[in-house]
Amino acid sequence: MRICELREKEVINCRDCERLGYVSDIEFDICTGQITHIIVPGPCRIWGILGRDHEYVISCCNIKQIGVDIILVDVDAEKCLLKCI
């Protein structure tokens, strides 16, 4: 699978069946070349006008399954929601 194919997949949390969004970026270990985290933009601020100031940083160990259209994860959404740098 190519990285560009990951960006086309929607991330869904198995715990509450909530749509988190689409993969926007990845983090990887420079030494091993392995993907360590996927990054999904967080919820919009006021009516989507002011953009986003948080993002979901999801560890690859929390990915349960990657399908044709979606990526299923099992995370506590509040704990993986981090402030953008």
Residue pairs with C-beta under 8 A, 6 or more apart in sequence:
1 66
3 26
6 23
6 26
6 38
6 71
7 22
7 23
7 24
8 22
9 22
9 23
9 66
9 67
9 69
9 70
9 71
10 19
10 21
10 22
10 69
10 70
10 71
11 19
11 20
11 21
11 22
11 23
11 38
11 40
11 56
11 58
11 70
11 71
11 73
12 18
12 19
12 20
12 70
12 71
12 72
12 73
13 20
13 73
13 74
13 75
13 77
14 64
14 72
14 73
14 74
15 74
15 75
15 76
15 77
16 77
18 77
20 40
20 56
20 58
20 73
20 77
21 40
21 41
21 42
21 56
22 40
22 41
23 38
23 39
23 40
23 71
24 39
24 40
24 41
24 55
25 38
25 39
26 35
26 37
26 38
26 39
27 35
27 36
27 37
27 38
27 39
27 57
28 34
28 35
28 36
29 36
34 60
35 60
36 59
36 60
37 57
37 58
37 59
37 60
38 58
38 60
38 63
38 71
39 55
39 56
39 57
39 58
40 55
40 56
40 58
41 52
41 55
41 56
42 52
42 53
42 54
42 55
42 56
42 81
42 84
43 52
43 54
44 50
44 51
44 52
45 51
45 52
45 53
52 84
53 83
53 84
54 81
54 82
54 83
54 84
55 81
55 82
55 84
56 75
56 77
56 80
56 81
56 82
57 80
57 82
58 73
58 75
58 80
59 80
62 73
62 74
62 75
62 80
63 71
63 72
63 73
64 72
64 73
64 74
65 71
65 72
66 72
